[in-house]
Amino acid sequence: MEANRTLIIGAGIAGIATAIRQAVAGREVHVFEANSYPGGKLSRFELGSYRFDAGPSLFTMPHWVEELFELAGENPEEHFPYLKDDVACRYFWTDGTRLTAWADVARFAAEAEKQLGEPSSNVRNHLSRVQVQYDATAPLFLQSSLHRLKTYRWKHVKSAVRALPKLDLTRTMAQVHERAFKTEKMRQLFHRFATYNGSSPYQAPGVLAMIPHLEHGIGTFLPQKGMGDITDSLVKLAERCGVQFHYNAPVSRIQHQDGRVGGIELQDGTVWQSTTVVSNMDVVPTYRKLMPDWPAPEPVLNQERSSSALIFYWGMKGNFPELGLHNIFFSNDYPGEFRALFEDKMPGPDPTVYVNITSKLAQQEAPEGCENWFVMVNAPADYGQDWEALRQETRKLVLEKLSAILNRDVAALIVEETYLDPPGIERATSSYRGALYGAASNNRLAAFLRHPNKGNGPKGLYHVGGSVHPGGGIPLCLMSAKITNEWIVDQS
Ligand SMILES: Cc1cc2nc3c(=O)[nH]c(=O)nc-3n(C[C@H](O)[C@H](O)[C@H](O)COP(=O)(O)OP(=O)(O)OC[C@H]3O[C@@H](n4cnc5c(N)ncnc54)[C@H](O)[C@@H]3O)c2cc1C
């Protein structure tokens, strides 16, 4: 058996980051990826002369990417250039109200008072309160395993315990915002952050109100070569560290004997042996498909899925000066949108529309005078809905809303087009039901119910990525790689 070898199933961002950390720790690392390309959700493609990021568009906490270069003894600036945006997001409502949410808190607060009538002190106070919460709890809840005794002996426990009374443990996120803000529009704006982990603000715990601290306290960024460069530059780094990537290599079995992993079997029958296997595949199919003979942790796997998305990728002929990198066109009925998503399992009848245009900052992503629009609407996970009909209906609603608010015929400017729906997300990445972030956080215990990075599976099996601790989204996936690497290093 190869004792110094780590086998990683999947080249998603967490799989790549784990590979780098394991290679730096001196291990022989192989990554097996079902697709012909790396990155999973964080990948990109071309359509005519436009380039699109397939999935993530918001990049926060770039230092977690930089840390990987530093670990390998490299200067991140030489390999991974990125920009900081002064605007976190531009918001639009159907009544004509517009708001530029500056990344800088004082400027954002002043703008909110001017455009919405929300006292600027409310915005400043709320953001400084969630910053305190974040600083006190992130090291414990996000940057360590909740499932190791070692974590609870750590000095950060003290600060988290001290912060407990201020953590809004008994309220929902929406209730926190109702107390913090006076205007409905400001509440709606802050409720939106629940979708950053695919949840409903009306059910998600109040502690998630700290999510906007990432945008307004730390900032929003864009790699100079587009989001796909996070994947590309990290794959190159991994290769320089000696990691071997095997593409078009779907894994069909995790082999185990006497309660210990022995290796993996590829779909073509090839077997690779090792006593250390890391699955970056969604944890549900990891159990159901790769080791159906092992007792699965049913309550964890059967949790409600996070939301998914309907995405339209539009190559636009023309420029929209009023738009920026991130733009939100709000629903007139936000509670109705989340009821539809989580109760009826349907896209909202009046959906909130997110438009991301990377060519605003990375001009090479679209031809001159044109823009690459990534247009996303929240959708439920896939429960067998008629996605063809829902896509057509949603496209019509989206075009009507954007054309009315922007006062231009948006459809007439689309020259290239493709789409992605929840079944397409599952086909491309094996994410169960096409959910973007694994399980939803629509209850107070969600953080503790996520599958651990080292569970009760065969000894030597670890899990990384958006479906396990600490959660979905690029920064948390990078954290899962760090926590898992610590487990493996400590146990070898
Ligand atoms: C539309 C969309 C928008 C998003 N927006 C944002 C955003 O703005 N900001 C943000 O931070 N996050 C965002 N996210 C979430 C973020 O993309 C994910 O949390 C993160 O990329 C997940 O990474 P992962 O490591 O879990 O792997 P994944 O990206 O899920 O990739 C898993 C990889 O494993 C491979 N694989 C699976 N099974 C096997 C097997 N049996 N054998 C071999 N290979 C296998 C898959 O092919 C895939 O490449 C978004 C996601 C989507 C889809």
The ligand as an SDF file (V2000), in Angstrom:
LIG
                    3D

 53 58  0  0  0  0  0  0  0  0999 V2000
  -24.0070   29.4110  -10.6580 C   0  0  0  0  0  0  0  0  0  0  0  0
  -23.1360   29.4490   -9.4380 C   0  0  0  0  0  0  0  0  0  0  0  0
  -22.8330   30.6600   -8.8510 C   0  0  0  0  0  0  0  0  0  0  0  0
  -22.0100   30.7160   -7.7300 C   0  0  0  0  0  0  0  0  0  0  0  0
  -21.6420   31.9250   -7.2330 N   0  0  0  0  0  0  0  0  0  0  0  0
  -20.6730   31.9810   -6.2980 C   0  0  0  0  0  0  0  0  0  0  0  0
  -20.0420   33.2090   -5.9960 C   0  0  0  0  0  0  0  0  0  0  0  0
  -20.3760   34.2480   -6.5820 O   0  0  0  0  0  0  0  0  0  0  0  0
  -19.0430   33.2240   -5.0600 N   0  0  0  0  0  0  0  0  0  0  0  0
  -18.6450   32.0740   -4.4300 C   0  0  0  0  0  0  0  0  0  0  0  0
  -17.7200   32.1400   -3.5940 O   0  0  0  0  0  0  0  0  0  0  0  0
  -19.2200   30.8900   -4.7180 N   0  0  0  0  0  0  0  0  0  0  0  0
  -20.1970   30.8080   -5.6430 C   0  0  0  0  0  0  0  0  0  0  0  0
  -20.7340   29.6150   -6.0060 N   0  0  0  0  0  0  0  0  0  0  0  0
  -20.3780   28.4170   -5.2220 C   0  0  0  0  0  0  0  0  0  0  0  0
  -18.9880   27.8950   -5.5840 C   0  0  0  0  0  0  0  0  0  0  0  0
  -18.8800   27.8070   -6.9700 O   0  0  0  0  0  0  0  0  0  0  0  0
  -18.8150   26.5130   -5.0000 C   0  0  0  0  0  0  0  0  0  0  0  0
  -19.0870   26.5220   -3.5970 O   0  0  0  0  0  0  0  0  0  0  0  0
  -17.4050   25.9770   -5.2030 C   0  0  0  0  0  0  0  0  0  0  0  0
  -16.8770   26.2970   -6.4660 O   0  0  0  0  0  0  0  0  0  0  0  0
  -17.5100   24.4770   -5.0290 C   0  0  0  0  0  0  0  0  0  0  0  0
  -16.2340   23.9170   -5.1370 O   0  0  0  0  0  0  0  0  0  0  0  0
  -15.9830   22.4150   -4.7410 P   0  0  0  0  0  0  0  0  0  0  0  0
  -14.5500   22.2980   -4.3860 O   0  0  0  0  0  0  0  0  0  0  0  0
  -16.9830   21.9500   -3.7710 O   0  0  0  0  0  0  0  0  0  0  0  0
  -16.1460   21.5710   -6.0930 O   0  0  0  0  0  0  0  0  0  0  0  0
  -17.1370   21.6070   -7.3390 P   0  0  0  0  0  0  0  0  0  0  0  0
  -17.0120   22.8760   -8.0600 O   0  0  0  0  0  0  0  0  0  0  0  0
  -18.4770   21.1270   -6.9590 O   0  0  0  0  0  0  0  0  0  0  0  0
  -16.4130   20.5130   -8.2390 O   0  0  0  0  0  0  0  0  0  0  0  0
  -16.3780   19.1540   -7.9170 C   0  0  0  0  0  0  0  0  0  0  0  0
  -15.5240   18.4920   -8.9860 C   0  0  0  0  0  0  0  0  0  0  0  0
  -15.4520   17.0990   -8.7140 O   0  0  0  0  0  0  0  0  0  0  0  0
  -15.6170   16.3910   -9.9370 C   0  0  0  0  0  0  0  0  0  0  0  0
  -16.1630   15.0740   -9.6070 N   0  0  0  0  0  0  0  0  0  0  0  0
  -17.3360   14.8230   -8.9640 C   0  0  0  0  0  0  0  0  0  0  0  0
  -17.5040   13.4930   -8.8410 N   0  0  0  0  0  0  0  0  0  0  0  0
  -16.4160   12.9130   -9.3900 C   0  0  0  0  0  0  0  0  0  0  0  0
  -16.0120   11.5470   -9.5690 C   0  0  0  0  0  0  0  0  0  0  0  0
  -16.7550   10.5130   -9.1190 N   0  0  0  0  0  0  0  0  0  0  0  0
  -14.8270   11.3020  -10.1950 N   0  0  0  0  0  0  0  0  0  0  0  0
  -14.0470   12.3360  -10.6250 C   0  0  0  0  0  0  0  0  0  0  0  0
  -14.3930   13.6280  -10.5020 N   0  0  0  0  0  0  0  0  0  0  0  0
  -15.5670   13.9020   -9.8860 C   0  0  0  0  0  0  0  0  0  0  0  0
  -16.6020   17.2320  -10.7130 C   0  0  0  0  0  0  0  0  0  0  0  0
  -16.5360   16.9330  -12.1020 O   0  0  0  0  0  0  0  0  0  0  0  0
  -16.1240   18.6250  -10.3910 C   0  0  0  0  0  0  0  0  0  0  0  0
  -15.1320   19.0660  -11.2680 O   0  0  0  0  0  0  0  0  0  0  0  0
  -21.5480   29.5160   -7.1400 C   0  0  0  0  0  0  0  0  0  0  0  0
  -21.8700   28.2910   -7.7260 C   0  0  0  0  0  0  0  0  0  0  0  0
  -22.6290   28.2520   -8.8810 C   0  0  0  0  0  0  0  0  0  0  0  0
  -22.9090   26.9250   -9.5440 C   0  0  0  0  0  0  0  0  0  0  0  0
  1  2  1  0
  2  3  1  0
  2 52  2  0
  3  4  2  0
  4  5  1  0
  4 50  1  0
  5  6  2  0
  6  7  1  0
  6 13  1  0
  7  8  2  0
  7  9  1  0
  9 10  1  0
 10 11  2  0
 10 12  1  0
 12 13  2  0
 13 14  1  0
 14 15  1  0
 14 50  1  0
 15 16  1  0
 16 17  1  0
 16 18  1  0
 18 19  1  0
 18 20  1  0
 20 21  1  0
 20 22  1  0
 22 23  1  0
 23 24  1  0
 24 25  2  0
 24 26  1  0
 24 27  1  0
 27 28  1  0
 28 29  2  0
 28 30  1  0
 28 31  1  0
 31 32  1  0
 32 33  1  0
 33 34  1  0
 33 48  1  0
 34 35  1  0
 35 36  1  0
 35 46  1  0
 36 37  1  0
 36 45  1  0
 37 38  2  0
 38 39  1  0
 39 40  1  0
 39 45  2  0
 40 41  1  0
 40 42  2  0
 42 43  1  0
 43 44  2  0
 44 45  1  0
 46 47  1  0
 46 48  1  0
 48 49  1  0
 50 51  2  0
 51 52  1  0
 52 53  1  0
M  END
$$$$
